[in-house]
Amino acid sequence: MTGFKVGAAPLANGLQRAAAALPPFAVAVLSPSAGGVDVDGRGGDIASVRTHVECDDPPGRASAFHIPQVLGWLKRRGDATVNIEADGMSLLFTAGRSRLSVITVPEADIPTWDTIEGAAPVRVPGLWAAMVRCSRVASTDTTRPMLTGVELTPQGVTGADLYRLSHVNAPGATQAAIVPAGTIRQVDKWATGEPVVAVTDLHIVIDDGTSVWYTRPIGRDYPKWGPLIGDPPRTAAFNRTELVAAVEDCLPAVMLRLAVNPDGATVTADVAEAQQVETELPVETVETIEFGFNPGFLLEALTATETAAIRFTDAQKPVLLEDEHGFELLLPMRLD
């Protein structure tokens, strides 16, 4: 690779995106492309994060190095221009009086990534927001890998762990796939615009306008969640603003109690040692029942939907919060 000049800041941005999403000591590949270079970070569940960086004289061939060796040095260069040139088995980075030499990664040791064919991302209104919403409830328990992903189908988007489920009616996925929830969270953290998504049999491509993120779907069948929903016959309807405020007052308690009867409802929680919070709320219901909820989970469900009508069968079975956009399913906690 012959010498070429590139801005330290945009190159550092590309490496930073890859470093945040990939395992330590992931490899960056600098490849020539039209009008500049592609900074291609490789490794981990997000198999590739590609960011285009403009430069006047792109290199003639690709070269690779470990990201941590270069990223810190680039960040300290600010807005300087960096000259990069090959020097035998090394890359030499020069900015003013400062130089950094790093050993290149042999081609045989560079993590490979299949060429993406026929996977042009398309913009589907609401699809990315639905993926982000459902990724928040996806499990982090790798012993149940199917629950660490978000299910995309032509009918909607679903995420779940062992205690809650979120579903959004967001048609637009061209085919079914389970997207790693960690990928969605990382892209959402770094996205500069609303990403567009493409799904093929082997790949998922997410493009936020600055970087293109490539990942592989989780190759397992998603649990059949339909039977969990049923048609809960009983309802307790609250003022949404008042219920949200009452639940927020219960944080950071591990459990709140929601006692409901036709005369009203009470939300209580032990928020600290010798400190209990209690809020009385109006409610429309003919039922008398008491639930235990994780206040954080309940708050997320209320925030995600436009309803505060809790539908239920009994105090042990999942409760349902549903609006025209989708629904949240939440498993109550066992009361002492």
Number of C-alpha atoms within 10 A of each C-alpha: 18 12 16 19 20 20 19 22 19 19 22 23 17 23 28 19 22 29 23 13 26 23 14 13 14 22 26 30 24 25 19 21 18 11 13 20 24 24 28 23 31 28 23 14 17 24 22 28 28 23 25 23 25 18 17 11 15 23 22 13 11 14 22 23 22 22 22 16 14 17 18 13 17 25 17 12 18 13 12 16 16 22 17 21 19 18 15 10 13 17 20 19 22 19 18 10 5 10 13 15 17 17 15 20 17 11 11 7 9 18 16 12 12 10 7 13 8 9 15 14 16 16 14 14 13 14 23 20 15 25 25 18 23 25 26 19 26 25 23 14 12 9 9 12 15 24 26 24 30 33 28 25 18 14 15 20 29 29 31 27 18 13 15 21 24 26 22 26 18 23 17 19 19 15 13 17 27 25 25 24 25 20 22 22 17 17 24 18 12 15 17 12 11 17 24 19 23 19 25 18 12 13 21 22 21 27 24 17 14 16 24 20 27 23 22 21 22 22 13 12 11 19 10 7 11 7 7 13 16 12 11 15 9 14 19 21 15 20 14 16 12 15 22 18 12 21 27 15 18 26 19 16 19 15 23 26 22 19 16 22 17 14 13 16 23 17 22 22 24 18 17 12 6 6 8 12 16 17 17 15 16 17 20 17 18 13 13 13 14 17 20 22 21 21 23 18 18 22 19 15 25 22 14 21 19 16 19 21 20 17 19 20 15 15 16 14 16 22 24 25 23 22 15 10 14 19 22 27 23 22 21 23 19 11 13 4
